[in-house]
Amino acid sequence: MAFLEETVRGIRKDIVKMIGKAASGHPGGSLSSAEILTLLYFEQMNVDPKNPQDENRDRFVLSKGHAAPGLYATLAAKGYFDRAELDTLRQLGSILQGHPDMKKTPGVDMSTGSLGQGISAAVGMALGAKIDHKAYKIYALLGDGELQEGLVWEAAMAASHYKLGNLIAFVDNNNLQIDGPICDVLSPYPIDEKFAAFGWNVINVDDGHNFPKLRKAVEEAKQVVDQPTVIICQTIKGKGVSFMENNAGWHGKGPNPAEVEQALAELEA
């Protein structure tokens, strides 16, 4: 557990530094999903950065593609590419663009950005694995605001219809999107009841920053063979940085140098 805690602390620091240097990006949702990414890549997923195209590897799709800094920091920590690349976020010619690009970035399994399309692609990947009788699993991470996209529910319906037990989706339920609280913009609640109505196995995690609770949820999901599973995680947008926490204004804004310094001091403490 100490290893995971130390790893996620480093990932959060890298998120802040890279977005600060770029003066652009999405810190709020990257920070809120850091534990989910850390648990998957450093414990639960069958992946090997030395063999990133292994056909039997587990796949991960960042459906909320704007949280790319969180994925990039995780991939760098895992060893998919040199951490020095993080300093090039959003620069022309960089392998780390504003949204994940599977043709540019080692370890990225699907290009994403347009909300709802990531989970749709994940369903297709899971169906392909099932048809080919492959044992690998597909993991996807959605934002709660993303659930306002109709495409998400078309994908959910298909996943249930085809009994995709090899698909495990997470909802980063931090309750905020770029325009404010999700319930004020266009409420997707009750999220768990909606997924259940679409035929999914539903697991609620009341603290998406708690590794034991996340681990229990993933291990439970892995035992389900005839339904897709969604793990709905209650999280804090901007987690770990006091002035970003629960603040929709930090959905998509880069911190200035003084703010970076304060954030790093808080994360180190």
N, C-alpha and C positions, 0 to 999 in steps of 0.2 A: 504493500500500500504506500509506503514511503516513496518508492520509486515512481509510482504514478503521480503522487502529489508533487514531487519535485519536477517531473516531466511537464505536467500541465502548467506549473508556475513558469517554466522556461518558455513554453509555447505562448502563454499570455504576454510575457515580456516581448517576445519576438513580434507578436501581433501589433502591439503598441508601437514598437520601434519602426517596423516596416511601413505602417500607415502614416506615422509621423514623418518619416523621411519622404514618402511619396506626397504628403500633404493632401491625401485623397484616399478614400476607401471606406470600409464599413466595419468599424470596431465593435459596435454594440452586439450584433448577432454573432460575430466571430468569437467574442469573449464569452457569450452565454452558452455556446456549444462546445467549449474547449474540453470539458470532461468527457463528453460523448465521443469526440474524435480520439482523445487520448486512450480511452478504454478500448475502443475498437482496434486502433492500429498497434497498440503496444500489448494487447492481451487477447482479444477475442477473434480478430480476423486472421485468416490464413493467407498472409502476404509475405513476400520476400523482396526487399528493395534491390537485391542483387539479381533477381530474375523477375522484373516487373511485368513481363508479358506471359508469365506462366499461365497456360490455358486452364489450369485447375485452381487458380487462385480465387479467393473471394473477391468480389467487386464492391466498390463504394461509389455512390452517386451523391454529390452535393446538390440536391435539388434547389436549395436556396443558394444559388450560385454567387450571390453578392457577398456571402461570408467566405469568399475565397482566401483571404488572409489567414483564417483559422486553419483551413486545409493545407495551405502552403507551409505554414509554420510546423504543422504536424508532419508533413511529408519530409521536410528538411530534418526535423529531429529524428525521424525514422531512418534517414540516410538515403533518400531517393535522389537528392542532389545537394550540392554544397550550400551550407547556410549563408554564404556570402551572397548567393542569388537573391536572398530576401531583400537586400538593399536596392534591388532593381525593380521592385513592385511597380507596375503600371507604366514603366518606361518603354519607349518605342524600341522594339526588338527584343524585349525581355521575354524569358520563358514564363514569367509570372504576370499575366495580364489581369485586368480588373475582374474577369470571370474565368473560371477554369476552362482550359483548352487542352483536350486530350492529344492534340497533335503537337503541342509545344512542351507540355509539362510532364516529366516522368512521374508515374504514379497516379495520374488522373485518368480514370476509366471512362468518363463521359463529359463532353463539353456541355456546360449548363449556364443559365443566366435568365432566360425567359421562364418565369415562374410557372410551375405545373408541368413543364416538359421533362424535368429531371426524373420525377417519380414515374412518369409515363415511359421513359426510356428504361428505367429500372424494372418495370413490369415486363417489358419486352425481353430484357436480358434474363430475367428469372424464367420466363416462359421458354426461351431458347435453351436454357440449362436443363429444364425439365424434359423437353422434347429430346435432347441429346443424352439424357440419363446421366448428367453430370452432378457431382455431389456438392459443388461449391455453392455458397450463398451470396445473395445480393443484399447489401445494406444501403439505405437511402436516408438522407436527412432533409426534412422539410421545415420551413418556418411556419409559425401559426398564421401569420398574415397571408401566406401562400395558399392556405386552405380556402381563401376566397375565390380562387381560380376554379372554374368549372372543370378544367382539364384534370385536376387532381381527382375528382370524383368519378370521372370516366375511367381513369386508371385504377382507382380503388375497386370499381365494379368489375373490371376485367380481371384484376388480381384474385378476387374472390371467386369469380366464375371458373377460372382455370386452376383453382385450389393451389395457389403458389405458396406452399409452405417454406420454400427456400428464399422468400422475400421478407426482410425485417426492416420496417421503416421507423424512424424516430421523428417526433414532432418537437421542435425546440419551442416550447410554449412559454415565451418570456412576456407575453401579453402586450407587446408594443410593436408597431410598424412605423414606417417613415412619417405617417400623418398623425400618429398618436395611438391611444389604446385601441386594440383590435375590436373590442366590443363597441366602440364608438364609431369606427370607420365602417365596418360591416362584420358583425359578430359571427364567428364560426361555431360558437358554443351551442350545445354541448358537444365537444369534439369526440369524446369517447363514445357517446351514444350514436353519433353519426357513423363512425367507422364500424361499430358493432352492427348497425342496421345494414351496412354494405357487406356484411359477412366476414369481417376481420376479427381475429383474436386481438383483444385489447388489453394492454397492460399500462396502468397508471403509475408513474413515479413522482412522488410528492417533492422530491429534491433532486433535480437533474445535475447537481454538482456533487453528489454523494456517490463515490465509487462503489461501495458495497451494494447500494440499492440499484445502481445501473447494472452491475455485474449480475445480480440476481435476476433482473428483468431479461437481460440478453440470454442467460442460460435457460431461463424458462421458455423464451421464444424459440430457442433452438430445438426444443422438444416437440414443437407443433409441426406436423407434417402435412396437414390437409387444409391449412388456412394461412394466408399472409398474416403477419403480426405487426401491429403498430404499438410503439412504446411512446407514450405521451409524457414528456418530461417538463415539470414545472421548473423554470429557470429564471435567472435575473439578467436582463439585458445589461451589457457592460460589466458583467461580474468581475469583481476584483479591483475595480478603479472607482473610488468613491464618487467622483463628479460625473461619471458615465452611468453608474448604476440606476436602472429604472428611469432613464432619461431618453425619450424618443429623439431628442436633438442630436444624440450621438449614434443614430442609426447609420448615417453615411457622411461622416465628417472627420477630417484628419486633425489630430491634436497639434498645437504649436509646440515649439521646443520646451517651453516652460511646463506645459501640460504633460509632455512626454516624460520629463524629469520627475514630476510629481507622481505620475502613474507608475513609473518604474520603482520609485521609492516605496510606494504602497504595496506593490506586488512583491518586492523583496522582503518587506517587513512581514 
